[in-house]
């Protein structure tokens, strides 16, 4: 694992700064929308616009990668993200925020597709889960730092948006350091979504589930906690515990997924997520909330890395750039749906609906994975 961090440290340093700024911005947007009394549908549109823009960014990035280097593409997308983050400090109009969030989603996802293509093209399958787990671990470290900065909200939302933009802009310099080797250049080959799903139905579906889980927690969580009347400190602690759970589990789960059947690892993770998300439904108080945050983060935040490793098992080298875009599009399909569903469900049925919607999809996937495993073991007659 030390060798992975040594080889990829400039990229990981950039990701750390980007996710610090992105995590802070995402939570500020969610909390500010609730505090200003925006209607639930408009709040959901602001949160989902980010992921809608992400789909456009994912679709266009492979075309750009063909015309430049991975480092140049990643740096360009990062500068664009910093500029869009400044937009939140310049205007409080919710419709401007919808548009700005959409542009931010396109920029950050272009960066993610570029980096994930870079990682996939430079990694062998035997360590792929560990490489992507390290990649997610670094992102979660930045997100945790961003959540903790929410405690400084008393200084004003504008000041925190400016801090986020500055951190993201600094990340562009890390991509431009030239310390990380570029993958061999080759002509990427298109792969259709249907082909990808047929080759790895479990892997593709869990990537969409990871998007739903991530956005349901990170985008809708702060607004739900605001609705429940938690203090800024408790909101920060809840979100930080969820991210900390994912950080603690990320590297061990990556190691496990490189040493055993990845479908079994996914079954274990989703079953655990379903159970831990249900804790506030049967328990009361901050202890139940914080236990749910820690357990759910530990079980769901590694899902994307393991899903990518699972899908990558069936890819040829020339298909990896196009597949990286499809995997992020899948992630964002789940992520677009989650805030809209969560915002309207909590408005109609109260904050406990938030935890029901975190738990139920995980339980459904766990049953599907268990059924598939049983079908494989059933002897043919």
C-alpha positions in Angstrom: 0.0 0.0 0.0 2.9 2.4 0.7 4.1 1.9 -2.9 0.6 3.0 -4.2 0.7 6.2 -2.2 4.4 6.9 -3.2 3.6 6.4 -6.9 0.5 8.5 -7.0 1.1 11.2 -4.4 0.7 14.3 -6.7 -2.6 13.0 -7.9 -3.7 12.1 -4.4 -2.6 15.5 -3.1 -4.8 17.2 -5.7 -7.7 15.0 -4.9 -7.4 15.8 -1.2 -7.6 19.6 -1.8 -10.4 19.2 -4.3 -12.6 17.2 -2.0 -11.9 19.5 0.9 -13.4 22.3 -1.2 -16.1 20.2 -2.7 -17.2 18.7 0.6 -17.4 22.1 2.2 -19.3 23.6 -0.8 -21.8 20.7 -1.0 -22.7 20.9 2.7 -22.9 24.7 2.6 -25.3 24.6 -0.3 -27.5 22.0 1.4 -27.7 23.8 4.8 -28.1 27.2 3.2 -31.1 26.0 1.1 -32.9 24.7 4.2 -32.0 27.7 6.3 -33.3 30.1 3.7 -36.6 28.3 3.3 -36.3 27.2 -0.3 -39.2 24.8 -1.3 -38.3 21.1 -1.1 -38.5 20.7 -4.9 -36.1 23.6 -5.4 -33.7 22.3 -2.8 -33.8 18.9 -4.6 -33.1 20.6 -7.9 -30.1 22.5 -6.5 -28.6 19.3 -5.1 -29.4 17.1 -8.1 -28.2 19.7 -10.6 -24.6 18.9 -9.6 -25.1 15.2 -10.5 -27.0 16.1 -13.7 -24.0 18.2 -14.8 -21.8 15.3 -13.9 -23.3 13.1 -16.6 -22.5 15.7 -19.3 -19.0 16.0 -18.0 -18.5 12.2 -18.0 -19.8 11.9 -21.5 -17.5 14.6 -23.0 -14.3 13.8 -21.1 -13.1 10.8 -23.2 -13.1 13.1 -26.3 -10.9 15.5 -24.5 -8.5 12.9 -23.2 -7.8 11.8 -26.8 -6.5 15.3 -27.6 -4.3 16.0 -24.6 -2.6 14.4 -21.6 -4.4 13.1 -18.5 -2.6 15.7 -16.3 -3.6 18.7 -18.5 -7.2 17.6 -18.7 -7.4 17.1 -14.9 -5.8 20.5 -14.3 -8.2 22.2 -16.7 -11.3 20.7 -15.1 -10.0 21.6 -11.7 -9.6 25.3 -12.6 -13.1 25.3 -14.0 -14.4 23.8 -10.7 -12.7 26.6 -8.7 -14.3 29.3 -10.9 -17.8 27.8 -10.5 -17.3 27.6 -6.7 -16.8 31.3 -6.6 -20.3 31.6 -8.1 -21.9 30.6 -4.8 -20.1 33.5 -3.0 -21.2 36.0 -5.7 -25.0 35.2 -5.7 -27.7 33.9 -3.4 -30.3 33.4 -6.1 -31.4 29.8 -6.0 -31.8 29.5 -9.8 -28.2 30.8 -10.2 -27.2 28.1 -7.7 -29.0 25.4 -9.9 -27.0 26.5 -12.9 -23.7 26.9 -11.0 -24.1 23.5 -9.3 -24.6 21.9 -12.8 -21.4 23.5 -14.1 -19.5 22.4 -11.0 -20.8 18.8 -11.5 -19.6 18.8 -15.1 -16.1 20.1 -14.1 -15.5 17.8 -11.1 -16.7 14.7 -13.0 -14.5 15.5 -15.9 -11.6 15.5 -13.5 -12.8 12.2 -11.9 -13.2 10.5 -15.3 -9.7 11.6 -16.2 -8.1 10.5 -13.0 -9.9 7.1 -12.9 -9.0 6.4 -16.5 -5.4 7.3 -15.6 -5.5 4.9 -12.6 -7.2 2.1 -14.5 -4.8 2.2 -17.5 -1.8 2.2 -15.1 -2.9 -0.6 -12.7 -3.0 -4.4 -12.9 -6.1 -6.3 -11.7 -4.3 -7.9 -8.8 -4.0 -4.6 -6.9 -6.9 -2.6 -8.6 -9.2 -2.7 -5.6 -6.4 -1.4 -3.3 -5.5 1.4 -5.8 -9.1 2.5 -6.0 -9.6 2.1 -2.3 -6.6 4.4 -1.7 -8.1 6.9 -4.3 -11.4 6.9 -2.4 -9.6 7.1 1.0 -7.9 10.3 -0.1 -11.2 11.8 -1.2 -12.8 10.9 2.1 -10.0 12.5 4.0 -10.6 15.8 2.1 -14.4 15.5 2.6 -13.9 14.9 6.3 -11.8 18.1 6.6 -14.4 20.0 4.6 -17.2 18.9 6.9 -15.2 20.0 10.0 -14.8 23.4 8.5 -18.6 23.8 8.7 -18.0 24.6 12.4 -16.7 28.0 11.1 -20.0 28.9 9.5 -20.3 31.8 12.0 -17.7 33.6 9.9 -20.2 33.8 7.1 -21.0 31.5 4.1 -19.3 33.7 1.6 -15.9 33.4 3.5 -16.2 29.6 3.5 -17.1 29.5 -0.2 -13.9 31.5 -0.9 -11.8 29.1 1.2 -13.3 26.2 -0.8 -12.4 27.9 -4.1 -8.9 28.6 -3.0 -8.2 25.0 -2.0 -9.5 23.7 -5.4 -7.4 26.2 -7.3 -4.3 25.0 -5.5 -5.0 21.4 -6.6 -4.5 22.3 -10.2 -0.8 23.0 -9.4 -0.5 19.4 -8.1 -1.8 17.9 -11.3 0.8 20.1 -13.2 3.8 18.9 -11.2 4.7 16.2 -13.8 5.8 13.8 -11.0 3.3 11.0 -12.0 3.9 8.9 -15.1 1.3 9.0 -17.9 -0.2 5.7 -19.1 0.8 4.5 -22.6 -1.1 6.4 -25.2 -3.4 4.3 -27.4 -6.6 4.7 -29.2 -9.5 4.2 -26.8 -12.3 1.9 -27.9 -15.9 2.6 -27.3 -17.9 0.2 -25.2 -21.7 0.5 -24.9 -23.5 0.6 -21.6 -25.5 -2.5 -22.6 -22.3 -4.4 -23.2 -20.8 -3.3 -19.9 -24.0 -4.2 -18.0 -24.1 -7.7 -19.6 -20.5 -8.4 -18.8 -20.8 -7.3 -15.1 -24.5 -6.8 -14.0 -23.5 -6.9 -10.3 -20.7 -4.5 -10.7 -22.7 -1.9 -12.7 -25.7 -2.0 -10.4 -23.6 -1.6 -7.3 -21.9 1.5 -8.8 -25.4 3.1 -9.3 -26.2 2.1 -5.7 -23.0 3.7 -4.5 -24.1 7.0 -6.2 -27.5 6.8 -4.5 -25.9 6.1 -1.1 -23.2 8.8 -1.5 -25.6 11.5 -2.6 -28.3 10.4 -0.2 -25.9 10.8 2.7 -23.7 13.7 1.7 -26.1 15.9 -0.2 -29.4 15.3 1.7 -27.9 14.5 5.1 -27.1 18.1 6.3 -30.6 19.3 5.3 -32.2 16.4 7.1 -30.2 17.1 10.2 -31.1 20.8 10.0 -34.8 19.7 9.9 -34.2 17.6 13.0 -32.9 20.6 14.9 -29.3 19.5 15.4 -26.7 22.2 16.1 -24.0 23.0 13.6 -21.5 21.1 15.7 -23.7 18.0 15.8 -24.3 18.2 12.1 -20.6 18.5 11.4 -19.9 15.5 13.8 -22.6 13.3 12.1 -21.2 14.0 8.6 -17.6 13.6 9.8 -18.4 10.3 11.5 -19.9 9.0 8.2 -16.8 10.0 6.3 -14.5 8.6 9.1 -16.3 5.3 8.9 -15.6 5.1 5.2 -12.0 6.1 5.7 -11.5 3.4 8.4 -13.0 0.7 6.2 -11.7 1.7 2.8 -8.2 0.3 2.8 -9.0 -3.0 4.6 -12.0 -3.6 2.3 -9.8 -2.9 -0.7 -7.3 -5.5 0.5 -10.1 -8.0 1.1 -11.5 -7.4 -2.4 -8.1 -8.2 -3.9 -7.9 -11.5 -2.0 -11.4 -13.0 -2.3 -14.5 -13.0 -4.5 -15.5 -9.4 -4.9 -19.2 -10.3 -5.1 -19.1 -11.7 -1.5 -17.4 -8.5 -0.3 -20.3 -6.5 -1.9 -22.9 -8.7 -0.2 -21.2 -8.1 3.2 -21.1 -4.4 2.7 -24.7 -3.9 1.6 -26.1 -6.1 4.3 -24.2 -4.1 6.9 -25.4 -0.8 5.4 -29.0 -1.9 5.5 -28.8 -2.8 9.2 -26.8 0.3 10.3 -29.0 2.8 8.4 -32.0 1.4 10.3 -30.6 2.1 13.8 -32.3 5.5 14.2 -35.6 3.8 13.3 -35.4 1.7 16.4 -33.3 3.9 18.7 -33.5 7.5 19.8 -31.0 10.2 20.6 -27.6 11.3 19.3 -25.9 8.0 20.1 -28.2 6.2 17.6 -27.7 8.9 15.0 -23.9 8.9 15.3 -23.7 5.0 15.3 -25.8 5.0 12.1 -23.5 7.5 10.5 -20.3 5.6 11.4 -21.6 2.2 10.3 -23.4 3.4 7.2 -20.3 5.3 6.0 -18.0 2.3 6.7 -20.3 0.0 4.6 -21.3 2.2 1.7 -18.3 4.5 1.0 -16.1 1.6 -0.2 -18.8 0.4 -2.6 -17.7 2.4 -5.6 -14.0 1.2 -5.4 -15.1 -2.4 -5.2 -17.7 -1.9 -8.0 -15.0 -0.4 -10.3 -12.7 -3.3 -9.6 -15.4 -5.8 -10.2 -16.4 -4.2 -13.6 -12.7 -3.8 -14.6 -12.2 -7.6 -14.4 -14.1 -7.9 -17.7 -12.5 -5.0 -19.6 -9.8 -4.8 -22.2 -7.1 -2.2 -21.8 -8.4 -0.1 -24.7 -11.9 -0.1 -23.2 -11.0 1.4 -19.9 -11.3 5.1 -20.7 -14.8 4.8 -22.1 -15.8 2.4 -19.3 -14.5 5.0 -16.7 -17.0 7.5 -18.2 -19.9 5.0 -18.1 -19.1 4.0 -14.5 -19.3 7.7 -13.4 -22.5 8.2 -15.4 -24.0 5.2 -13.6 -22.8 6.6 -10.2 -24.5 9.9 -11.1 -27.7 8.3 -12.2 -28.1 7.0 -8.6 -26.8 10.3 -7.2 -29.3 12.4 -9.2 -32.2 10.3 -7.9 -31.3 10.4 -4.3 -31.6 14.1 -3.3 -34.9 14.5 -5.2 -36.4 11.4 -3.5 -35.0 12.3 -0.1 -36.1 16.0 -0.2 -39.7 15.1 -1.0 -39.9 12.0 1.3 -38.6 13.9 4.3 -41.0 16.8 3.5 -43.9 14.4 3.4 -43.1 11.9 6.2 -40.5 13.6 8.3 -36.8 13.0 8.8 -37.1 9.3 9.6 -37.9 8.7 5.9 -34.3 9.7 5.3 -33.1 6.6 7.1 -35.6 4.3 5.5 -34.4 5.4 2.0 -30.8 4.8 3.0 -31.5 1.3 4.3 -34.0 -0.2 1.8 -31.9 -0.1 -1.5 -29.0 -1.7 0.4 -31.2 -4.5 1.6 -32.6 -5.1 -1.9 -29.1 -5.3 -3.4 -27.9 -7.7 -0.6 -30.8 -10.0 -1.3 -30.1 -9.9 -5.1 -26.4 -10.7 -4.5 -27.3 -13.5 -2.1 -29.7 -14.9 -4.8 -27.0 -14.7 -7.4 -24.5 -16.5 -5.2 -27.1 -19.2 -4.4 -27.9 -19.6 -8.1 -24.2 -20.1 -9.0 -23.8 -22.8 -6.3 -26.9 -24.7 -7.3 -26.0 -27.9 -9.1 -27.2 -28.3 -12.6 -29.3 -31.4 -13.5 
